[in-house]
Amino acid sequence: MSNSSSLNELLLLAFAETRELQLLHFSLFLGIYLAALLSNGLIITAVACDHRLQTPMYFFLLNLSFLDLGTISTTVPKSMTNSLWNTRAISYSGCAAQVFLVVFFFTGEFSLLTVMAYDRFVAICRPLHYGTIMGGRACVKMAAAAWGSCFLNALLHTGNTFSLPLCKGHVVDQFFCEIPQILKLSCADSYFREVGLIVVSLCLFSGCFLFIVLSYVQIFTAVLRIPSEQGRHKAFSMCLPHLAVVSLCVSTVMFAYMKPPSISSPALDLVVTILYLVVPPTLNPLIYSMRNKELKDALRKVISWTVFSSGKIAFALHN
C-alpha cells in the first residue's frame, strides 16, 4: 500500500483466537460496559435532578461522568463487536474517528480533574471567597475551556497522525486505534512528528499534574491547620475521592507510556491499556459516591424512583 488513501481498513489486535475465549471477552467487556453506563448514568441523573447537588463540585462531576461515558464508549463497543462477529477489522475513517475521540475524551478527563482540583483548593483554602470565585458563569467557562482545549488537542493529534502515509502493513498491535501503534505503520520518517506529539502531550499532562500537586500541597497544609478533628475529617472527605481518581489515572498512564522497553510485551501492553482506558470510567462513580452522603442519598432516590416507575409500568401493562 503506497499511501493511506488506498487503505480501506485496519486490523486490530484480537483478545483471543478461539471462539470460547472470544465470547468470554465479549461477556466480560459487556459486563464492564453496562456497569459503566449504569453508574455514570445514575451520577448524571442524580446531579441533574437533585437541587441539593447544584453546586460547582457536582457540576464538574457531571461533566466527568459524561467524559467517562465517552471514553469507554469509544473503544469497548467496537472491541466487543469484533469478538462477537469473529473479526478484527476497523475502517480507516473509523480508526481516525476513534483516535480523535480517545484523545479528546481522555485528555478532557485529565483537564477536568485539574479544574476539580482548583475547585477543592478554593473551597478549602479560600472558603469566604468560594461563592464569588466559583460562580455559575465561572464554572461554565472552566468546563468549556477544558472541553475546548481538548478538542483542539485531539484535532492536532489526529491530523498529525493521519497525514502520514501508511505502508508498513495494516495490523495495529492494540485493541483500539492507538497513535503510537499507527505511527509504526507509517512509511514516512515520522520521528519529528512523533517527537512533536509527545512534547505537546507531555506539556499538557505535566502542566495539569503540576497544578494538581501544588493545589493539594496547599490544601493539606490548610487542612492540618483546622483545629477540630471533625473539620479535618470533612475536608479530607471532600478531597480524597478526587485524589484517588487522579492517582488511578496518573499511575496507569505513566506505567503504560514510561515503562522500560525490556518489560514491554503485547500482552502486558493490552492489560495496562485496559487499566487506564476501561477501568477508571467504571470505578470513578463508585469512588466519588463511597464517602459522599449527599450523593448516596440522591442516588437512592433515583434508584427508588426508577424501581417504582418500572413497577407501575409493569402493573399497567399486566392489567
C-alpha positions as CSV (number, residue, x, y, z in Angstrom):
1,M,0.0,0.0,0.0
2,S,1.7,3.1,-1.1
3,N,-0.4,5.6,0.8
4,S,-3.2,6.0,3.2
5,S,-5.8,6.7,0.5
6,S,-5.5,3.1,-0.7
7,L,-6.0,1.8,2.9
8,N,-9.7,0.9,3.4
9,E,-9.4,-0.9,6.7
10,L,-7.0,-1.8,9.5
11,L,-6.8,-4.9,11.7
12,L,-7.0,-4.5,15.5
13,L,-5.3,-6.8,18.0
14,A,-7.6,-9.8,18.9
15,F,-8.0,-10.7,22.5
16,A,-8.3,-14.4,21.7
17,E,-8.2,-16.8,18.7
18,T,-10.6,-19.5,20.0
19,R,-14.3,-18.9,19.8
20,E,-14.9,-19.7,23.5
21,L,-12.4,-17.1,24.6
22,Q,-13.8,-14.5,22.2
23,L,-17.2,-15.0,23.7
24,L,-15.7,-14.8,27.2
25,H,-14.0,-11.5,26.3
26,F,-17.4,-10.2,24.9
27,S,-19.2,-11.2,28.1
28,L,-16.6,-9.5,30.4
29,F,-16.5,-6.3,28.4
30,L,-20.2,-6.3,28.2
31,G,-20.5,-6.5,32.0
32,I,-17.9,-3.7,32.4
33,Y,-19.6,-1.5,29.8
34,L,-23.0,-2.0,31.3
35,A,-21.6,-1.2,34.8
36,A,-20.0,2.0,33.5
37,L,-23.2,3.0,31.7
38,L,-25.3,2.4,34.8
39,S,-23.0,4.0,37.3
40,N,-22.3,7.1,35.3
41,G,-25.9,7.4,34.1
42,L,-27.0,7.3,37.8
43,I,-24.5,10.1,38.7
44,I,-25.7,12.2,35.8
45,T,-29.4,11.7,36.7
46,A,-28.8,12.3,40.4
47,V,-26.9,15.6,39.8
48,A,-29.3,16.8,37.2
49,C,-32.4,16.1,39.2
50,D,-31.4,16.8,42.8
51,H,-31.4,20.5,43.7
52,R,-29.1,19.9,46.7
53,L,-26.4,18.8,44.2
54,Q,-26.5,22.1,42.2
55,T,-23.0,23.1,43.3
56,P,-19.7,23.6,41.4
57,M,-18.3,20.3,42.7
58,Y,-21.2,18.2,41.4
59,F,-21.4,20.3,38.2
60,F,-17.8,19.2,37.4
61,L,-18.6,15.6,38.5
62,L,-21.5,15.7,36.0
63,N,-19.0,16.7,33.2
64,L,-16.6,14.0,34.4
65,S,-19.3,11.3,34.1
66,F,-20.0,12.4,30.5
67,L,-16.3,12.2,29.7
68,D,-16.1,8.7,31.3
69,L,-19.0,7.5,29.2
70,G,-17.4,8.9,26.1
71,T,-14.0,7.3,26.9
72,I,-15.4,3.8,27.4
73,S,-17.9,4.1,24.6
74,T,-15.2,4.9,22.0
75,T,-13.3,1.7,22.4
76,V,-15.2,-1.1,24.2
77,P,-18.3,-1.5,22.0
78,K,-16.1,-1.9,18.9
79,S,-13.9,-4.5,20.6
80,M,-17.0,-6.3,21.8
81,T,-18.5,-6.3,18.3
82,N,-15.2,-7.7,16.8
83,S,-15.1,-10.5,19.3
84,L,-18.8,-11.3,18.8
85,W,-18.5,-11.5,15.0
86,N,-15.0,-13.0,15.0
87,T,-13.4,-10.2,13.1
88,R,-10.6,-7.7,13.7
89,A,-11.4,-5.1,11.0
90,I,-12.0,-1.4,11.5
91,S,-12.4,1.1,8.7
92,Y,-9.8,3.7,8.0
93,S,-12.2,6.5,8.7
94,G,-13.5,4.6,11.8
95,C,-9.9,4.4,13.1
96,A,-9.4,8.1,12.6
97,A,-12.6,8.9,14.4
98,Q,-11.5,6.5,17.3
99,V,-8.2,8.2,17.6
100,F,-9.8,11.6,17.8
101,L,-12.4,10.6,20.3
102,V,-9.9,8.7,22.6
103,V,-7.6,11.7,22.7
104,F,-10.5,14.1,23.2
105,F,-12.2,12.3,26.0
106,F,-9.1,11.1,27.8
107,T,-7.3,14.5,27.8
108,G,-10.6,16.1,28.6
109,E,-10.9,14.0,31.7
110,F,-7.5,14.9,32.9
111,S,-8.1,18.6,32.2
112,L,-11.4,18.4,34.1
113,L,-9.7,16.7,37.0
114,T,-7.3,19.7,37.1
115,V,-10.3,22.1,37.2
116,M,-11.8,20.0,40.0
117,A,-8.5,20.3,42.0
118,Y,-8.8,24.1,41.7
119,D,-12.4,23.9,42.9
120,R,-11.3,21.9,46.0
121,F,-8.4,24.4,46.6
122,V,-10.8,27.4,46.6
123,A,-13.4,25.6,48.8
124,I,-10.8,24.7,51.5
125,C,-8.2,27.5,51.2
126,R,-10.4,30.4,50.2
127,P,-13.8,29.5,51.7
128,L,-15.0,33.1,52.2
129,H,-14.5,33.8,48.5
130,Y,-15.8,30.5,47.2
131,G,-19.2,31.8,46.1
132,T,-17.5,34.7,44.2
133,I,-14.7,32.8,42.5
134,M,-16.7,29.6,41.7
135,G,-19.9,31.3,40.5
136,G,-22.1,29.6,37.9
137,R,-20.7,31.6,35.0
138,A,-17.1,30.9,36.1
139,C,-17.8,27.1,36.3
140,V,-19.3,27.0,32.8
141,K,-16.2,28.9,31.4
142,M,-13.8,26.5,33.1
143,A,-15.7,23.4,31.8
144,A,-15.9,25.0,28.3
145,A,-12.1,25.7,28.4
146,A,-11.4,22.1,29.4
147,W,-13.6,20.7,26.6
148,G,-12.4,23.3,24.0
149,S,-8.7,22.8,24.7
150,C,-9.0,19.1,24.4
151,F,-10.9,19.4,21.1
152,L,-8.0,21.3,19.7
153,N,-5.5,18.9,21.1
154,A,-7.4,15.9,19.7
155,L,-7.6,17.6,16.3
156,L,-3.9,18.3,16.3
157,H,-3.0,14.7,17.2
158,T,-5.4,13.1,14.7
159,G,-4.4,15.4,11.9
160,N,-0.7,14.8,12.5
161,T,-1.1,11.1,12.7
162,F,-3.3,10.5,9.7
163,S,-1.4,13.0,7.4
164,L,1.3,10.3,7.2
165,P,1.1,7.6,4.5
166,L,0.7,4.1,6.0
167,C,2.6,1.4,4.1
168,K,4.1,-0.9,6.7
169,G,1.1,-3.2,6.8
170,H,-2.3,-2.7,8.3
171,V,-2.2,-4.5,11.6
172,V,-2.5,-2.4,14.7
173,D,-1.0,-4.0,17.8
174,Q,-3.7,-2.8,20.2
175,F,-7.4,-3.5,20.6
176,F,-8.2,0.1,19.5
177,C,-6.5,2.6,17.2
178,E,-3.7,4.0,19.4
179,I,-1.4,6.7,18.0
180,P,2.0,5.1,18.7
181,Q,0.8,1.9,17.1
182,I,-0.4,3.7,14.0
183,L,2.8,5.6,13.7
184,K,4.7,2.3,13.5
185,L,2.8,1.6,10.2
186,S,4.0,4.9,8.6
187,C,6.4,4.6,5.7
188,A,7.4,8.3,6.1
189,D,10.0,9.5,8.6
190,S,7.7,10.1,11.5
191,Y,10.4,10.8,14.1
192,F,10.0,14.5,14.3
193,R,6.2,14.3,14.1
194,E,6.2,11.8,16.9
195,V,8.5,13.9,19.0
196,G,6.2,16.9,18.4
197,L,3.2,14.8,19.5
198,I,5.0,13.6,22.6
199,V,6.1,17.1,23.5
200,V,2.6,18.5,23.2
201,S,1.1,15.7,25.3
202,L,3.8,15.9,27.9
203,C,3.4,19.6,28.3
204,L,-0.3,19.3,28.7
205,F,-0.1,16.4,31.0
206,S,2.8,17.8,33.1
207,G,1.2,21.2,33.4
208,C,-2.1,19.7,34.7
209,F,-0.2,17.3,37.0
210,L,2.0,20.0,38.5
211,F,-1.1,22.2,39.1
212,I,-2.9,19.4,40.9
213,V,0.2,18.6,43.1
214,L,0.6,22.3,44.1
215,S,-3.1,22.6,44.8
216,Y,-3.0,19.6,47.1
217,V,0.1,20.8,48.9
218,Q,-1.7,23.9,49.8
219,I,-5.0,22.1,50.6
220,F,-3.3,19.6,53.0
221,T,-1.4,22.5,54.6
222,A,-4.7,24.3,55.2
223,V,-6.5,21.1,56.4
224,L,-3.8,20.4,59.0
225,R,-4.3,23.8,60.5
226,I,-8.0,23.2,61.1
227,P,-8.4,22.9,64.9
228,S,-11.3,20.5,65.1
229,E,-11.0,16.8,64.2
230,Q,-14.5,16.9,62.6
231,G,-13.5,19.8,60.4
232,R,-10.3,18.0,59.2
233,H,-12.4,14.8,58.6
234,K,-14.9,16.7,56.5
235,A,-12.2,18.5,54.5
236,F,-10.4,15.2,53.8
237,S,-13.7,13.6,52.8
238,M,-14.1,16.3,50.2
239,C,-10.7,15.7,48.7
240,L,-9.9,12.0,49.0
241,P,-12.2,10.8,46.2
242,H,-10.8,13.3,43.7
243,L,-7.2,12.4,44.8
244,A,-8.0,8.7,44.4
245,V,-9.3,9.2,40.8
246,V,-6.3,11.4,39.9
247,S,-3.9,8.8,41.3
248,L,-5.6,6.0,39.4
249,C,-5.5,7.9,36.2
250,V,-1.9,9.2,36.5
251,S,-0.3,5.9,37.8
252,T,-1.8,3.8,35.0
253,V,-0.9,6.2,32.2
254,M,2.6,6.7,33.5
255,F,3.2,3.0,33.6
256,A,1.7,2.5,30.2
257,Y,3.9,5.0,28.4
258,M,7.0,5.2,30.6
259,K,7.6,1.5,31.5
260,P,11.1,0.2,30.4
261,P,11.1,-1.4,26.9
262,S,12.7,-4.5,28.4
263,I,9.4,-5.5,30.2
264,S,7.1,-4.5,27.3
265,S,5.1,-7.1,25.5
266,P,1.8,-7.2,23.6
267,A,0.0,-9.0,26.4
268,L,1.3,-6.5,29.1
269,D,0.5,-3.5,26.9
270,L,-3.0,-4.8,26.4
271,V,-3.6,-5.2,30.2
272,V,-2.1,-1.8,31.0
273,T,-4.2,-0.1,28.3
274,I,-7.4,-1.7,29.8
275,L,-6.3,-0.4,33.2
276,Y,-6.1,3.2,32.1
277,L,-8.8,3.3,29.5
278,V,-11.5,0.9,30.7
279,V,-11.2,0.6,34.5
280,P,-11.3,4.3,35.5
281,P,-14.6,5.1,33.8
282,T,-16.2,2.2,35.6
283,L,-14.7,2.9,39.1
284,N,-14.9,6.7,39.2
285,P,-18.6,6.9,40.1
286,L,-18.0,4.3,42.8
287,I,-15.0,6.2,44.2
288,Y,-16.9,9.5,44.3
289,S,-20.1,8.1,45.9
290,M,-18.4,5.9,48.6
291,R,-17.8,8.6,51.2
292,N,-20.3,11.2,50.0
293,K,-23.6,11.1,51.9
294,E,-25.4,13.7,49.8
295,L,-24.6,11.8,46.6
296,K,-25.6,8.5,48.1
297,D,-28.9,9.9,49.2
298,A,-29.6,11.3,45.8
299,L,-28.6,8.0,44.1
300,R,-31.0,6.1,46.4
301,K,-33.8,8.5,45.4
302,V,-33.1,8.0,41.7
303,I,-32.9,4.2,42.1
304,S,-36.2,4.1,44.2
305,W,-37.9,6.3,41.7
306,T,-36.8,4.1,38.8
307,V,-37.9,0.9,40.5
308,F,-41.2,2.5,41.5
309,S,-41.8,3.8,37.9
310,S,-40.9,0.4,36.4
311,G,-43.3,-1.3,38.8
312,K,-46.1,1.0,37.8
313,I,-45.5,0.4,34.1
314,A,-45.3,-3.3,34.6
315,F,-48.6,-3.3,36.6
316,A,-50.3,-1.1,34.0
317,L,-49.2,-3.5,31.1
318,H,-50.3,-6.5,33.1
319,N,-53.8,-5.1,33.6
